[in-house]
Amino acid sequence: MTQIPAEELQLDLKPALTRIADALERMAPNAVEPVDFNAADAFVWNARSGVLKPVPRVNRVELNLLKGIEQVRDILLQNTQQFASGYPANNALLWGARGMGKSSVVKAIHAHVNETAASETEKLKFVEIHREDIESLPDLMVLLAQQELRFLLFCDDLSFDTDDTSYKALKAALDGGIEGRPSNLLLYATSNRRHLMPRDMIENERSTAINPSEAVEEKVSLSDRFGLWLGFHKCSQDEYLRMVSGYMEHFELNIDESEWRPAALEWATTRGYRSGRTAWQFIQDMAGKKKVALKP
């Protein structure tokens, strides 16, 4: 057998090793740049890249425009102010009827707390995590726990379907594991479902489990981990009209009530639903027809 000299062998291997090194470098994850939390008051979590993207302008309404939900609004506001001031506060689940201001009240309260803060230390950073990224919630919490700031963590339209096991990541995050929940984090979530699970999913667990009561407890106990349950229910006709009137006054739409009132009722009837969202959509339609620009 002919023996290849060591020097020639090294020359033959060098291109291959270079290609392998280049491939490994391309496969390695990109270094995560540190987050500049001074860039904005609100951020969106990108689970794939592990980056918090600043949001310069949040799509929100003013707190005083949210009509018909004053009781739950005040409870959530008090809870948020306690947290901002460094006192104990509860994670909150806002559940109930669609379009009744669940996500709007969270964003409005964040803005109100920051505007009325007595000092910079009592201001909160708003971080939104999308439902599909909920499995990465523990990673996000580890990242935020390292900061000296306080964070209001928000997940909109949170719910879980059959065979979806990502709810376990949420349970672990809410419990905080052996270390407990980081003291600088507060989690608010909205859902149309009180228990975050569809009824048929809970019933299926009951029918197929060896111990039905334990299986159901596993599912229902997820919502129990939120200290505050705030229900949002369908509004009455009077509450709906009060919402429309509030928008009319705020945006200075000088339209006689005898004109906008029947139009607002007809608008809700054609949609088969009265809600804050319906009221806002009516205002946009009315302002457009009157050729009035709505101020930010």
SEPATOR-299074 format. One line per 3 residues: their letters; for each residue x, y, z of N, C-alpha, C. Coordinates in steps of 0.1 Angstrom, whole numbers, plus 2048, in hexadecimal, padded with zeros to 3 digits. Atoms other than C-alpha are relative to their C-alpha. Last residue first. Layout:
% SEPATOR-299074
A	X Y Z X Y Z X Y Z  ... $
% end
This chain:
% SEPATOR-299074
PKL	7FA 80C 7F9 5D7 A5E 8A1 7FC 800 80F  7F3 7FC 7FB 5BE A78 893 806 7F3 807  800 803 7F2 5A1 A69 87F 80F 803 805 $
AVK	7F4 808 7FD 59E A7B 85D 800 7FE 80F  7F9 7FB 7F4 57B A86 855 80B 7F7 803  7F3 7FA 804 56D A80 832 807 807 80C $
KKG	801 7F1 7FD 549 A7C 840 80D 807 7FC  80B 7FB 808 547 A59 830 7FF 80F 801  7FC 800 80E 56A A51 83D 7F5 806 7F7 $
AMD	7F6 7F5 803 561 A5D 860 804 800 7F1  807 7F4 800 541 A47 860 80A 80C 7FD  808 7FF 80B 554 A28 855 7F9 80E 7FF $
QIF	7F7 7FF 80B 570 A2D 86E 7F7 802 7F3  7FA 7F3 800 557 A33 889 808 802 7F4  80B 7F6 804 543 A14 880 806 80E 7FF $
QWA	801 802 80E 563 9FF 882 7F5 809 7FA  7F4 7F9 807 56A A0D 8A4 7FF 7FF 7F1  801 7F2 7FE 547 A04 8B1 80B 807 7F8 $
TRG	80A 7FC 809 54A 9E1 8A3 7FE 80F 800  7FA 800 80E 56B 9DD 8B4 7F6 804 7F6  7F7 7F5 802 55C 9E8 8D5 806 801 7F2 $
SRY	7F3 801 7F9 541 9CE 8D1 808 80D 7FE  7FC 7F3 7FA 51E 9C8 8C4 80C 7FF 808  7F8 800 7F4 519 9AB 8AD 803 80E 804 $
GRT	805 80A 7F7 502 9A0 890 808 800 80D  7F5 809 7FC 517 9B3 877 7FC 7F5 80A  7FC 806 80D 4F9 9C3 865 80C 7F6 803 $
TAW	80A 80A 804 4EA 9CA 888 805 7F8 7F3  7FE 80B 7F7 50A 9DC 894 7F6 7F5 7FC  7F3 805 803 50A 9F4 876 802 7F3 808 $
ELA	801 808 80C 4E4 9F9 879 80E 7F9 7FD  808 80C 7FD 4E9 A04 89D 7FE 7F7 7F4  7F8 809 7F8 505 A1B 894 7F9 7F3 803 $
APR	7F6 806 809 4F1 A2B 877 809 7F6 808  807 80B 808 4D3 A30 88F 80A 7F9 7F6  806 80A 7F8 4EA A43 8A7 7F9 7F4 7F8 $
WES	7F7 80C 7FE 4FF A55 88E 7FA 7F5 808  7FB 807 80C 4E4 A6B 87F 809 7F4 803  80B 805 807 4CF A75 89D 804 7F9 7F3 $
EDI	803 80E 7FB 4EF A78 8B0 7F4 7FA 7F9  80B 800 7F7 4FA A95 89A 7FC 7F2 804  80B 806 807 51C A92 88B 7F5 7FF 80A $
NLE	80C 7F8 7FD 539 AA8 896 7F4 7FB 7F8  809 802 80C 553 A8D 896 7F3 807 803  806 7F3 803 56C A9B 8B0 7F8 7FF 7F3 $
FHE	7FB 7FC 80D 581 A7C 8B1 7F9 80C 7FA  7F2 7FF 800 57C A78 8D6 806 805 7F3  7FB 7F4 7F8 558 A82 8D6 80F 801 7FF $
MYG	805 7F4 807 54E A69 8BA 806 80D 807  7F8 7FE 80B 563 A4E 8CA 7FC 80D 7F8  7F2 7FC 7FB 552 A52 8EB 809 802 7F5 $
SVM	801 7F2 7FC 52F A52 8DA 80E 805 805  800 7F7 80C 537 A32 8C8 801 80E 804  7F3 801 806 541 A21 8E9 801 809 7F3 $
RLY	7F7 7F7 7F8 522 A2F 8FA 80F 7FF 7FA  802 7F2 804 50D A21 8DE 809 809 808  7FB 7FF 80E 51C 9FE 8E4 7FF 80F 7FB $
EDQ	7F2 800 7FF 516 A01 909 807 802 7F3  7FC 7F4 7FA 4F2 A0A 904 80F 802 801  802 7F6 80A 4ED 9ED 8EC 804 80E 805 $
SCK	80E 7FD 803 4FB 9D5 905 800 80B 7F5  805 7F3 7FB 51F 9C8 903 7F1 802 7FD  806 7F8 80A 52A 9A4 900 7FA 80C 806 $
HFG	80D 806 805 540 998 91C 7FA 809 7F6  806 7F6 809 564 99D 926 7F4 7FA 7F9  80A 803 80A 56F 988 944 7FB 80C 7F8 $
LWL	808 7F4 802 58F 98F 958 7F7 7FD 7F4  809 804 80B 5A0 971 968 7F7 80C 7FE  80C 7F8 803 5BD 97D 97E 7F9 7FA 7F4 $
GFR	807 7FC 7F4 5D6 966 98E 7F4 808 7FE  801 7F1 801 5DE 954 96E 7F8 805 80D  7F3 7FA 7FD 5E9 931 977 801 80F 7FE $
DSL	7FF 7FD 7F2 5C5 926 978 80D 806 804  805 7F2 7FE 5C4 92A 952 800 803 80F  7F8 7F6 806 5DC 90C 94F 7FB 80E 802 $
SVK	7F6 7F9 7F7 5CB 8F8 969 808 80A 7FA  806 7F4 7FA 5AE 8F1 951 80A 807 809  803 7F6 80A 5C3 8DA 93B 7FB 80D 807 $
EEV	7F3 7FC 807 5D5 8C5 956 7FD 80C 7F6  7F9 7F6 7F7 5B5 8C5 96B 80D 805 7F9  807 7F3 801 5A2 8B5 94E 807 80A 809 $
AES	7FD 7FB 80D 5BC 899 94D 7F9 80D 7FE  7F2 7FB 800 5BB 894 973 803 806 7F2  7FF 7F4 7F9 595 891 973 80E 806 800 $
PNI	805 7F4 807 595 878 957 801 80D 808  806 7F8 7F5 5AC 85F 968 7FB 80D 7FA  802 80A 7F5 5B4 845 94E 7FA 807 80C $
ATS	7F5 801 7F5 5AF 860 934 7FC 7F5 809  7F6 809 804 59A 85C 914 80B 7FD 80B  805 80D 805 579 86B 91D 80B 7F6 7FE $
REN	807 806 7F5 586 888 933 7FC 7F2 7FC  7F6 804 7F6 5A1 892 91A 7F8 7F8 80B  7F9 80B 805 586 893 8FF 80A 7FA 80A $
EIM	808 80C 7FF 571 8A9 914 806 7F3 7FB  801 803 7F2 58D 8C2 919 7F8 7F3 802  7F3 805 7FC 594 8C2 8F4 800 7FC 80E $
DRP	7FF 80E 805 570 8C5 8EB 80D 7FA 804  807 809 7F7 56D 8E4 902 801 7F1 7FB  80D 802 805 589 8F6 8F0 7F9 7F6 808 $
MLH	802 80D 807 5A6 8FF 906 7F2 7FF 7FA  7F5 800 80B 5B1 922 912 7FF 7F4 7F8  7F6 80A 7FB 59B 91D 932 80B 7FD 7F5 $
RRN	7FD 7FE 7F2 586 93C 92D 80B 7F7 805  803 80C 7F8 588 93B 908 804 802 80E  80E 802 801 587 95A 8F2 7FB 7F5 809 $
STA	805 80C 806 5AA 961 8FE 7F1 801 7FF  80E 800 804 5C0 97D 909 7FC 7F4 7F9  805 807 80C 5E1 97B 91C 7F2 802 7FD $
YLL	80E 7FE 803 5F4 991 935 7FD 7F8 7F3  806 805 80D 615 986 943 7F1 802 800  80E 802 7FE 629 99A 95D 7FA 7FC 7F3 $
LNS	809 804 80B 64E 999 95E 7F2 7FF 805  801 7F4 809 668 9AC 975 7F7 7FC 7F4  807 7F6 7FA 664 993 992 7FE 80C 7F7 $
PRG	7F8 7F4 7FE 66E 976 97D 7F8 80B 805  802 7F6 80B 655 959 983 809 80C 802  80C 7F7 7FF 662 93F 99A 800 80A 7F5 $
EIG	7FB 7F2 7FD 686 931 99B 7F4 809 802  7FA 800 7F2 67B 90C 99E 804 80E 804  7F7 80B 7FD 663 90F 980 806 802 80E $
GDL	7F3 7FB 7FE 654 931 978 80A 7F5 804  7FC 806 7F3 630 924 97C 80E 806 804  808 7FA 7F6 624 93B 960 804 7FB 80E $
AAK	7FD 7F2 7FE 641 931 94A 7F8 807 80B  7F2 7FF 7FA 63D 90C 950 804 80E 802  802 804 7F2 617 90E 949 80E 802 807 $
LAK	806 7F5 7F9 61F 922 929 7FE 7FD 80F  7F6 7F5 7FF 637 908 91D 7FB 80C 808  7F8 804 7F5 61D 8ED 924 80C 80A 803 $
YST	806 7FA 7F4 604 8FF 90E 809 7FD 80C  7F8 7F4 7FD 61B 8F6 8F1 7FB 807 80D  7F9 802 7F3 60C 8D3 8F1 808 80D 804 $
DDT	7F6 7F5 7FE 5F2 8D9 8D6 806 7FF 80E  7F3 805 803 5E1 8B7 8CF 80B 80B 801  7FD 80E 7FE 5BF 8C8 8CE 80E 7FC 7FC $
DFS	809 809 807 5C0 8EE 8CD 804 7F2 804  7F9 80C 804 5CF 908 8E4 7F6 7F6 7FA  809 80C 7FF 5C5 92C 8EA 808 7F4 7FB $
LDD	7F9 80D 7FC 5D6 94E 8ED 7F6 7F5 802  808 80A 806 5C6 96B 8DA 807 7F2 803  80E 7FE 805 5E1 984 8E3 7FA 7F4 7FA $
CFL	804 809 80A 600 97D 8F8 7F2 801 7FC  80E 801 805 60F 999 90C 7FF 7F6 7F5  800 80A 80B 62D 99C 923 7F2 7FD 7FB $
LFR	80E 805 801 62E 9BC 938 800 7F7 7F3  806 803 80D 653 9C1 940 7F1 7FB 802  80C 808 7FE 665 9D2 95C 7F9 7FE 7F3 $
LEQ	80D 7FA 803 689 9DE 956 7F4 7F7 804  805 7F9 7F4 6A8 9D1 967 7F3 807 7FE  800 7F2 801 6AE 9B7 94C 7FB 806 80D $
QAL	7F3 7FB 7FE 6B8 993 950 801 80F 800  7FD 801 7F2 694 988 955 80E 806 803  805 7F4 7F9 68D 994 932 803 800 80F $
LVM	7F9 7F4 806 6A3 97A 921 7FC 80C 808  7F2 801 7FC 698 95D 938 807 80D 7FB  801 7FC 7F2 673 967 932 80E 800 806 $
LDP	802 7F2 800 679 965 90C 800 805 80F  7F3 7F9 805 688 943 90F 7FF 80F 801  7F6 801 7F6 66A 937 924 80E 806 7FC $
LSE	802 7F7 7F5 652 945 90B 80A 7FF 80B  7F4 7F9 7FD 661 933 8ED 7FF 809 80C  7F6 809 7FB 645 91A 8EC 80D 806 804 $
IDE	801 802 7F1 62D 937 8EA 809 7F6 806  7F2 800 7FA 63A 941 8C7 800 7FC 80F  7F8 80B 806 61A 938 8B4 80E 7FF 806 $
RHI	805 80D 7FC 606 94E 8CC 808 7F4 7FB  80B 806 808 61B 96C 8C5 7FC 7F2 805  7FC 80D 806 630 97C 8E0 7F4 7FB 7F9 $
EVF	80B 809 805 62B 9A1 8E8 807 7F4 7FA  7FB 80A 809 643 9B5 8FE 7F5 7F6 7FC  80B 808 805 639 9D6 90F 806 7F6 7F6 $
KLK	7FE 804 80E 654 9E7 923 7F6 7F6 7FC  800 80E 804 647 9F6 944 804 7FF 7F1  805 802 80D 64D A18 955 803 7F1 7FC $
ETE	80E 805 800 650 A1A 97A 7FA 7FE 7F2  800 80E 7FB 676 A1D 97A 7F2 7FA 800  7FD 80A 80B 673 A3B 963 800 7F2 805 $
SAA	7F2 800 803 661 A4E 97F 803 7F6 7F5  7FA 7F6 7F8 63E A58 98A 80F 801 7FD  7F6 805 7F7 62E A44 96E 807 80C 807 $
TEN	802 7FA 7F2 60F A55 960 80A 7FB 80A  802 7F1 801 618 A51 93B 7FE 806 80E  7F4 7F9 804 627 A2F 940 7FF 80F 800 $
VHA	7F6 802 7F4 609 A21 953 80D 808 7FD  805 7F7 7F5 5F1 A30 938 80A 7FF 80C  7FE 7F3 804 604 A20 91B 7FD 80A 80C $
HIA	7F1 7FE 801 605 9FE 92B 803 80F 7FD  7FB 7FF 7F2 5E0 A02 934 80F 801 801  803 7F2 7FB 5D7 A0A 910 805 801 80E $
KVV	7F7 7F6 806 5EA 9EB 903 7FD 80E 806  7F3 803 7FB 5D8 9D4 91C 80A 80A 7FA  7FF 7FA 7F3 5B6 9E5 916 80E 7FD 805 $
SSK	7FF 7F2 800 5B9 9E0 8F0 802 806 80E  7F3 7FC 803 5C1 9BB 8F3 802 80F 801  7F7 808 7F7 5A1 9B3 906 80E 805 7FD $
GMG	7F5 7F8 7FB 58C 9CF 8F5 80A 7F9 809  804 7F8 7F4 56A 9BF 8F0 80C 807 807  802 7F2 803 571 9B3 8CC 7FC 809 80C $
RAG	7F7 7F9 80A 56C 98F 8D4 7FC 80E 7FE  806 7FD 80E 559 984 8F3 80B 807 7F8  80E 7FC 803 56C 975 910 7FD 804 7F2 $
WLL	808 80A 809 58E 971 920 7F2 806 7FD  80C 7F8 805 5A9 988 92F 7F8 7F7 7F6  806 806 80C 5C2 972 942 7F3 808 7FD $
ANN	80E 7FE 802 5D8 985 95B 7FC 7F9 7F2  802 802 80E 5F9 97F 96C 7F1 800 7FD  803 80D 806 5F7 98C 98F 800 800 7F1 $
APY	80B 7FF 809 608 9A9 9A1 7FE 7F2 7FA  805 80D 806 61F 9AD 9BE 7F4 803 7F7  808 808 7F6 62E 9D1 9C3 7FB 7F3 7F9 $
GSA	7F7 80A 7F9 64A 9E1 9AF 7F9 7F7 80B  7FB 7FA 7F4 637 A00 9A5 809 7F7 808  7F7 7F5 804 632 9F4 982 807 806 80C $
FQQ	7F4 806 805 624 9D3 990 80A 80B 7FC  7F9 807 7F5 60B 9E5 9A6 80D 7FB 7FB  7F9 7F5 7F8 602 9FC 989 807 7FA 80B $
TNQ	7F5 7FB 808 5FA 9DE 973 808 80A 807  7F6 80B 800 5E3 9CE 98D 80D 804 7F9  7FA 800 7F2 5D1 9EF 992 80B 7F5 801 $
LLI	7F8 7F4 7FE 5CC 9F3 96C 807 7FF 80E  7F3 802 807 5C0 9CF 968 809 80C 802  7F9 80B 7F9 5A5 9D4 983 80E 7FE 7FA $
DRV	7FA 7FB 7F3 59C 9F6 975 807 7F6 807  7F6 7F7 804 597 9E8 951 807 805 80D  7F4 808 802 583 9CB 95F 80C 808 7FC $
QEI	7FD 807 7F4 56A 9E3 96E 80D 7F7 7FE  7FA 7F8 7F6 56A 9FD 952 805 7F7 80C  7F7 80A 7F9 563 9E4 936 807 807 80C $
GKL	807 80C 7FE 545 9F6 926 808 7F5 807  80C 7FF 7F9 55A A12 917 7FA 7F2 802  805 80E 7FE 57E A11 90C 7F4 800 809 $
LNL	809 803 80B 584 A35 900 7FA 7F2 801  80D 7FA 7FD 593 A40 921 7F5 7FD 7F5  807 808 7F6 5B0 A28 91D 7F2 805 802 $
EVR	7FF 7FA 7F3 5BB A38 8FC 7F7 7F8 80A  80A 7F5 7FE 5BD A21 8DE 802 805 80E  808 800 7F4 5DA A0C 8D2 7F6 80B 801 $
NVR	80E 7FD 804 5F0 A03 8B4 7F7 7FE 80C  809 80B 7FD 613 A06 8C3 7F2 804 7FC  80D 7FB 7FE 62C A1E 8B3 7F6 7F4 802 $
PVP	800 7F2 7FD 651 A18 8B4 7F2 806 804  80C 7FB 807 64F 9F2 8B7 7FE 80F 803  807 7F4 7FB 671 9E4 8BF 7F4 804 7F8 $
KLV	801 7F5 80A 679 9C0 8B3 7F8 80C 807  80B 7F7 7FC 684 9A8 8CF 800 80C 7F6  7FE 7F1 800 69A 98E 8BF 7F4 807 805 $
GSR	7FD 7FD 7F2 69D 968 8C5 802 80F 802  7F3 7F9 7FF 69F 963 8A0 804 803 80E  7F7 807 809 683 949 89D 80E 806 801 $
ANW	7FA 80D 7FA 671 955 8BC 80A 7FA 7F7  7FF 809 80B 66C 979 8B0 807 7F3 805  7F7 80B 7FF 65F 98C 8CE 800 7F8 7F3 $
VFA	806 80D 805 64E 9AD 8C7 80A 7F5 800  7F8 809 808 658 9CC 8DB 7F8 7F4 7FC  807 80C 803 648 9EB 8EB 809 7F8 7F6 $
DAA	807 805 7F4 656 A09 8FE 7FA 7F2 7FD  80E 7FF 800 670 A10 8E3 7FA 7FB 80D  804 7FD 80E 695 A13 8DA 7F1 802 800 $
NFD	803 7F2 800 69F A16 8FF 7FA 804 7F2  80D 7FE 7FA 69C 9F0 902 7FD 80F 801  7FF 7F2 7FC 6BA 9EC 8EA 7F2 803 805 $
VPE	80C 7F8 802 6BB 9C6 8E8 802 80E 806  806 7FC 7F4 6DD 9B5 8E5 7F4 80A 7FD  7FC 7F3 7FB 6E4 9A5 8C4 7F8 805 80C $
VAN	80B 7F7 7FD 6DF 980 8C1 805 80E 805  7FF 7FA 7F3 6FC 96F 8B0 7F4 80A 803  7FA 7F3 7FF 6F1 95C 892 800 806 80E $
PAM	80A 7F5 7FF 6EA 937 896 807 80E 801  801 7FA 7F3 705 920 889 7F6 80B 801  80A 806 7F8 6FD 90E 869 7FE 806 80E $
REL	80D 7FC 806 710 926 853 7F5 7FA 809  802 7F2 7FC 72F 922 86A 7F3 805 7FB  803 7FF 7F2 72C 8FC 868 7FD 80F 804 $
ADA	80E 805 7FF 72B 8FD 842 7FC 802 80E  809 7F6 805 74A 914 841 7F1 7FB 802  800 7F5 7F7 75D 8FC 858 7F6 80B 7FB $
IRT	808 804 7F4 753 8DE 843 7FF 80C 80A  80E 800 804 75F 8F0 823 7F7 7FC 80C  805 7F2 802 780 8F9 833 7F1 800 7FD $
LAP	802 7FB 7F3 785 8D5 83F 7FB 80F 800  80C 807 7FA 77F 8C8 81C 7FD 806 80E  80D 7FA 806 797 8E2 80D 7F4 7FA 806 $
KLD	803 7F2 7FD 7B2 8D9 827 7F4 805 7F9  80B 7FE 7F7 7AF 8B3 824 7FD 80F 803  80C 805 806 7C4 8AF 804 7F4 803 80A $
LQL	805 7F8 80B 7DF 8C6 810 7F3 7FC 7FB  804 7F4 7FA 7E2 8B4 832 7FA 80A 7F5  80D 803 7FA 7E5 893 820 7F9 80C 806 $
EEA	80A 800 80B 800 8A1 809 7F2 7FD 806  802 7F3 805 815 8AB 828 7F5 801 7F5  809 7F8 7F7 80F 88A 839 7FE 80E 7FB $
PIQ	7F9 7F7 7F7 81D 877 81C 7F7 809 808  801 7F2 804 805 85D 80D 808 809 80A  803 7F6 7F4 810 83A 814 801 80E 7FB $
TM	7F8 7F4 801 80E 822 7F6 7FC 80A 80B  808 7F4 800 800 800 800 809 80C 800 $
% end
